[in-house]
């Protein structure tokens, strides 16, 4: 399967934080959710893909090419939407479009104006006068209008109303109907990804915890509920995180079949949400 993004042994050193040995890939034609708590390293990975910051070690390939050596060609095929879009505040949307469009040889003016109409955006209004939701819609319109093959979004729905969130997710689903298009969607709002993501990459404290197909994760992992007397030291080591309460415990395991073999009918096993997985994994080794 051809990959649109390949990251191998990526490292970035900051004072007080290190992104360590990050490796994962995104096949062409799919949506990957990049999840993790705030400060886990999601935005750092995106900055490294876009060459906004310099990597300490490792390799990044986009469309099969080194992202640094082929930066202009690679970036011409990427659309990026940041959680806080930055444009010249005093310019109108029409003026901003006229500034951005010449940088992309595949710019599609008809598509841009169609998106502007669908998003109900006022071309004559200054960017500074837009609401947060309208700013995000404008950033998305720009990202889509140069016929990008790869859309990268960094926390795009954070702080926005759920109506726009649904609209954005619908757009991304439509986008990958062309099987050559791909999306990397960074967020800590995991419910967004349960609707549309094909793959999930989970990062915590600068390290990749897992990177797999979403359906495989949700089928193989489980939330185990049972009496506290089952929480022996061996069983605690089996769980990826747990929460002990007066009348019983809840715990996350990465193998439902092994949990059934180990505990039998003494526990109840439920299908986890991505939020469950992120919660318990960030509390691994602790009573959550």
N, C-alpha and C positions, 0 to 999 in steps of 0.2 A: 504494500500500500504506500503510495507516494505521500510524503510529509510536506506540509507547508512550513512547519517550524520544527527545528531540531536543536535542542540545547544539551550540551554534554559537559559535565564537570565544571559548571559555571561557579565562579567565586567572586565576591566583592567584599572588600574589607573596609569597614568604617570604624571609627573610634566608638567602642561600646556595642557594635553589632557586626556580625559577619554572615554573609550569605554563603553557605558551604555546599560544595559538590552537588549542585543542582543539575539534574538530568531528566528530561522528559521530551516527548514529541507530540505533535498534533497532526493527524492525517488530514489531507486535503478534503474539503467538503463537509467538515464537521464543526461543532461548537464545543469548545473546552471551557469549563469553569475553573478559574484559579481561585481557590478559597483559603481562608485562614484568618485568625484574629488580627485586629489592627496591630501593626508593627511586626508582622510575621515575615515580611519581605516581598509581598505581592507587587507593590509599586516599584521596588528596586528591580525586580525581574523585568518589568515592562520598560523601565528606563534603560536597562541594559540592551533589551531587544532593539530599542529605538536609538541606541548610541547617544543617549542624553548624558549618561555617565560612563566612565571607562571601567571595563571589567578588570579584575585582578588576575583572573585565570579562566580557562575554559574556552568553549567554542559555541558560537551561535550561528546557525544557518537558517535563512529564510528563503523559500522557493529554491532550496538546494544550493544557495550561494552564501558565502561568508557575508554576514550583515555589515561588517566594517569595510571590507575591501570593495564591496559592491553597493555602498550606502545609497547613492543617488537612485540607482535602478530599483533597489529594494524598497526604498521609502516612497517611490512614485506609485507603488502597487499596494501601499498600506493606508488604511483610513484609521485615524485615531480619535477617540472621544475621551477626554479627561473628566474627572468628577467635578472640576471647576474650570470650565472653558475660559481660556485667556485669549482675548482679542482686543484690538484698539477700542476702548470704551466709547470714544466720541464719534466713531464712524458709524454710518448706517449699515444695515445688513447688505444693501445693494453695493455699497462701497467696499465692504469686506469681501464680498464675493468677487468683485472685480480685482481685488488685490490677490486673492488666493488662487483663482482659476488659472492664470497663466503659468503657474508652476507645474501643472499637470497636463501632459499631452493628450490624455484620454478624457479630459473634462467634458461632461455632457450637460450643456446648458438647459436642454429641454427637461432632463431628469431633475436638475436642480429646481427649476421653476415648478415642476409638478410636486416635488416634495414640499416646497414652500407653501403651495396651495393646500396640500393635504395637512400640513402641520399648522396651517392658519397663522403664518408668520408675517409681520408687517415689514416689508423691505425698506420702507422709508424711515423706520424708527431706528434711533441710535441703539447700539448694543447695550449700553449702560441702562437703558430704560426697560429692558426685558426682564421678566421674572426668571427665576432659576430654571424652571421647567422649559420656558421658551428658549433660553440660552442653550440648554442641552439639545433641544430639537434642532436648533440652527447648527450646532456642532455636528450632529448626526447627519443633517442634510449635506454639509460640506464633505463629510467622510464618505458618504455614499455616491456623491455626484461625480467623482473622478473614476468611477467604475473600478474601485479597489478590489483586489482579490482576497485581501486579508484585513479584517476589521479587528482592532484592539480597543477594548473599553476598560477603563479603570474606575471602578465604583460608580457606574453611570446612573444608578437608581437611588443612590444614597441621599436621603433627605427629600425625595420627590414624592408626589402623590401617587397612589397605586394605579390611577387611571393611566398616567403617562408610562408607568412601569410596564403595564400590560401592553400598551401600544409599542413600546420599545422592543419588548420580547417578541411580539408579533412580527415586527420589522426584521429582526435578526433571523427568525425562522424562515421568512420569505427569502431573505438574502441568500441562505445556503441551499435554496432549491436549485440554484445553479451549482452543480456538484463540484465546481472548481473554486468556490468561495469558502472561506473559513473564518471562524470567529474565536478570539481569546477574550474571555469575559471575567475580569477580576472583581470579586465582591465578597463581602462578609454577610450579605443577605441571601442565605442559601435557598430560600423558597423560590427565588427567581430562577435558579439553575435547575431545580427539580422539574420545571416545566419544559425546558428547552435544551439543556446540555446533553451532549453525547458522552463526553469524557470529563472526569474530575481530577484535578491536581490539587492536593492539599499540602500547604506549607505551614510550618510552625517553627518559630525561633530560628529562621534562616535555613531550615532543612526541609526537604521533601519527605513527607510522611508516606504518601502513596500517589500514584498517577495511574488511573485505570478507567475502563468504561464504566459509566454511571450505573448501568443496569447490573453489571457484575458486582459492584460494591454493595448495592442495595439488596442483592440476593444473597450474598455471602456473609455479610455482616448482620448482627442482630443485637437487640436490647434484651438482656436476660433479667427477669424479675423473680426473686425467690426469698426464702427466709435467711436471716442473718447468720445462722449456724453453718451455712454453706460457704461463708467467706473465710475459708482457711487460707494460710499463706500461699499454698500452691494454687488455689483457685484465684486469689488476688493477682498472681503473676499471669494467669491465663487471660484475665480481662485486660482490655486496653484502657480502662478507666471505670470507676465505679462511684456510686453514691449510696451511702448507708444511712438508713433511717430507723426509727424506733421499731417499726413493724415489718421491716424487710429491706432488701437492697435492690438497686437497679444498676446494671453494668453493661458495658459494651464489649462485644466479642467480634473477632474478625472471621470466625468460622462457626456458622450455625450448626453444621453437622457435628463438629467436635463438641459443641455445647450440649447437643441432644445426647450424644454418647456419654458424656461425663455426668450429666445431671438427670437425664431421663424425665420422668413426670414430676419431679420435685420443683421445677421452675416453669415459668411461662416465657416464651421467646417471641418478641414482636419485631416486625420489620422497622428498621431505623429510618429516620429522616437524615438528610445531610446535616441539619442543625444538631441532631443528636450526636452524630459522629464527630463533628467539630467540637462540641461541648466536652464530651468525654475524653477525646484525644488530647485536648489542651490541658486536661486535668489528670493525665496519666500518672500513676504512682501516688495519687492523692485521693482522699475521700472528697469527691466533688460536692 
